[in-house]
Amino acid sequence: MTPVIREPGSEHLALALDLDDLVQATRLARRLRPFFSTVKVGLELFSASGPEAIETMRELGFEVFVDLKLHDIPTTVGKAARVLGALGADLLTVHAAGGVDMLRAAADGLAGGAEAAGLPAPVCLAVTILTSEVDVPAHLFAHRVALAVEAGCGGLVCAAAEVHDAKLLAPRMVAVVPGIRPAGVGVDDQARPATPAVAIAAGADLLVIGRAVTAAADPVVAAALVCTEVAAASPRSEAGR
């Protein structure tokens, strides 16, 4: 396949393919490749297409963010994570609410599966608090970050408003932020949304963009605008990236 020339800012963007049709998802991903470095394969697409969805997106030149939010006993989560690591998941979500033993099993399983398959080391992402949740106790975020650090996770999923604290508590962890909505776009079911520029300015490493682009009248135009906003807001954009 011809190498993809990606736009500045795309390194911070993950396209959420929340669809139940792999053919449709593939067409959309192919159209939007210049603006996203990563695609998110979530419950809907994985339920419809399974491992084929991961393989297809890897073949298109994307890093693959498998967003299944695993939460079960440590043995089950560890085995599932190992399978997903071997399939080529570059990032995998696990609920921090499951506790340190479950998180550690996920991180170890994911890394072991990738290593056995000869693939680059993936990142286990601890989901702290969903962006649809409100009225969460103030101490809960810090507690879940501490669990992720202890378990050896490589990153966190959190709202933009929590990124600053996340970087103070775990500066080496990747901060992945969903609930991104450009100015003027409806927030849907997101209780704690943020614009791309606000999230990047807060220190987010990867922004998850879904309906703001995929449901737009012209997804290419919408994606280009988000990419431009992210590139302008990124501190690294001034360093020639």
FIMI-766033 format. One record per residue (C-alpha): residue in three letters; y, z, x. Coordinates in steps of 0.5 Angstrom, whole numbers. Layout:
! FIMI-766033
- aa, v, w, u
- ala, Y, Z, X
...
This chain:
! FIMI-766033
- aa, v, w, u
- met, 0, 0, 0
- thr, 7, -2, 2
- pro, 11, 5, 5
- val, 15, 8, 0
- ile, 23, 8, 2
- arg, 25, 14, -1
- glu, 32, 16, -3
- pro, 36, 22, 1
- gly, 34, 29, -3
- ser, 27, 26, -6
- glu, 24, 31, -1
- his, 27, 37, -5
- leu, 24, 34, -12
- ala, 17, 34, -15
- leu, 16, 30, -22
- ala, 13, 33, -27
- leu, 8, 29, -30
- asp, 7, 32, -37
- leu, 3, 27, -40
- asp, -4, 26, -43
- asp, -5, 19, -40
- leu, -7, 17, -33
- val, -5, 10, -34
- gln, 2, 12, -37
- ala, 3, 17, -32
- thr, 1, 13, -26
- arg, 6, 7, -28
- leu, 12, 12, -29
- ala, 10, 15, -22
- arg, 10, 8, -19
- arg, 17, 7, -22
- leu, 20, 13, -20
- arg, 17, 14, -13
- pro, 24, 13, -9
- phe, 27, 19, -12
- phe, 21, 24, -11
- ser, 17, 26, -5
- thr, 12, 30, -10
- val, 8, 30, -17
- lys, 6, 36, -21
- val, -1, 35, -24
- gly, -1, 40, -29
- leu, -5, 43, -35
- glu, -4, 37, -39
- leu, -6, 31, -34
- phe, -11, 35, -31
- ser, -15, 36, -37
- ala, -14, 29, -39
- ser, -16, 26, -32
- gly, -19, 32, -28
- pro, -19, 30, -20
- glu, -18, 23, -21
- ala, -11, 25, -23
- ile, -10, 28, -16
- glu, -13, 22, -12
- thr, -9, 17, -16
- met, -2, 20, -14
- arg, -5, 21, -7
- glu, -6, 14, -6
- leu, 1, 13, -9
- gly, 4, 16, -3
- phe, 6, 23, -6
- glu, 4, 30, -4
- val, 1, 33, -10
- phe, 3, 40, -14
- val, -3, 42, -18
- asp, 0, 47, -23
- leu, -6, 50, -26
- lys, -3, 57, -26
- leu, -10, 60, -24
- his, -12, 67, -27
- asp, -19, 70, -27
- ile, -23, 74, -23
- pro, -22, 73, -15
- thr, -29, 70, -14
- thr, -28, 65, -20
- val, -21, 63, -17
- gly, -23, 63, -10
- lys, -28, 58, -12
- ala, -24, 54, -16
- ala, -18, 54, -11
- arg, -23, 51, -6
- val, -25, 45, -10
- leu, -18, 44, -11
- gly, -16, 44, -4
- ala, -22, 39, -2
- leu, -19, 35, -7
- gly, -13, 34, -4
- ala, -8, 39, -7
- asp, -2, 40, -3
- leu, 1, 46, -7
- leu, -3, 50, -12
- thr, 0, 55, -17
- val, -4, 62, -18
- his, -1, 68, -23
- ala, 2, 73, -18
- ala, 0, 78, -24
- gly, -7, 77, -22
- gly, -6, 82, -17
- val, -7, 82, -9
- asp, -14, 81, -9
- met, -14, 75, -13
- leu, -8, 72, -10
- arg, -12, 72, -3
- ala, -18, 69, -6
- ala, -14, 63, -8
- ala, -10, 63, -1
- asp, -17, 63, 3
- gly, -20, 58, -2
- leu, -15, 53, -2
- ala, -14, 53, 5
- gly, -22, 53, 6
- gly, -23, 47, 2
- ala, -17, 43, 5
- glu, -20, 45, 12
- ala, -27, 43, 10
- ala, -25, 36, 8
- gly, -21, 35, 14
- leu, -14, 35, 10
- pro, -7, 38, 12
- ala, -6, 46, 10
- pro, -4, 46, 3
- val, 1, 52, 0
- cys, -2, 57, -5
- leu, 4, 58, -10
- ala, 5, 65, -13
- val, 8, 64, -20
- thr, 12, 70, -21
- ile, 16, 70, -27
- leu, 16, 64, -32
- thr, 22, 61, -33
- ser, 21, 61, -41
- glu, 20, 69, -40
- val, 26, 74, -42
- asp, 27, 81, -42
- val, 23, 82, -36
- pro, 23, 89, -32
- ala, 28, 89, -26
- his, 23, 91, -21
- leu, 17, 86, -23
- phe, 20, 80, -19
- ala, 20, 84, -13
- his, 13, 87, -14
- arg, 10, 80, -15
- val, 13, 77, -9
- ala, 10, 83, -5
- leu, 4, 82, -7
- ala, 4, 74, -5
- val, 6, 76, 2
- glu, 1, 81, 2
- ala, -4, 76, 0
- gly, -2, 71, 5
- cys, 1, 66, 0
- gly, 5, 61, 3
- gly, 10, 60, -3
- leu, 13, 63, -10
- val, 15, 60, -16
- cys, 21, 63, -19
- ala, 27, 61, -23
- ala, 34, 59, -19
- ala, 37, 66, -21
- glu, 31, 69, -17
- val, 31, 65, -11
- his, 36, 69, -7
- asp, 32, 75, -7
- ala, 26, 71, -6
- lys, 29, 69, 1
- leu, 31, 76, 2
- leu, 24, 79, 1
- ala, 20, 73, 4
- pro, 24, 68, 8
- arg, 19, 64, 10
- met, 16, 62, 4
- val, 17, 56, 0
- ala, 21, 57, -6
- val, 19, 52, -12
- val, 24, 52, -18
- pro, 22, 49, -25
- gly, 27, 49, -31
- ile, 31, 45, -28
- arg, 36, 41, -33
- pro, 42, 37, -30
- ala, 49, 38, -34
- gly, 49, 36, -41
- val, 41, 36, -42
- gly, 38, 40, -47
- val, 34, 46, -44
- asp, 28, 45, -49
- asp, 24, 52, -48
- gln, 27, 54, -42
- ala, 30, 61, -42
- arg, 33, 61, -35
- pro, 35, 54, -33
- ala, 39, 51, -28
- thr, 42, 45, -25
- pro, 39, 41, -19
- ala, 46, 43, -15
- val, 46, 50, -17
- ala, 38, 51, -15
- ile, 39, 48, -8
- ala, 45, 52, -7
- ala, 41, 58, -8
- gly, 36, 56, -3
- ala, 31, 53, -7
- asp, 26, 48, -3
- leu, 23, 44, -8
- leu, 25, 43, -15
- val, 21, 41, -21
- ile, 24, 36, -26
- gly, 20, 34, -32
- arg, 23, 32, -39
- ala, 30, 31, -36
- val, 28, 25, -33
- thr, 21, 23, -36
- ala, 24, 23, -43
- ala, 31, 20, -41
- ala, 33, 13, -44
- asp, 33, 10, -37
- pro, 28, 15, -33
- val, 30, 11, -26
- val, 38, 12, -28
- ala, 36, 19, -29
- ala, 32, 20, -23
- ala, 37, 17, -19
- leu, 43, 22, -21
- val, 39, 28, -20
- cys, 37, 25, -13
- thr, 44, 24, -11
- glu, 46, 31, -14
- val, 41, 34, -10
- ala, 42, 30, -3
- ala, 50, 32, -4
- ala, 48, 40, -5
- ser, 43, 40, 0
- pro, 46, 44, 7
- arg, 41, 39, 11
- ser, 44, 33, 8
- glu, 50, 34, 13
- ala, 45, 34, 19
- gly, 44, 27, 17
- arg, 37, 27, 13
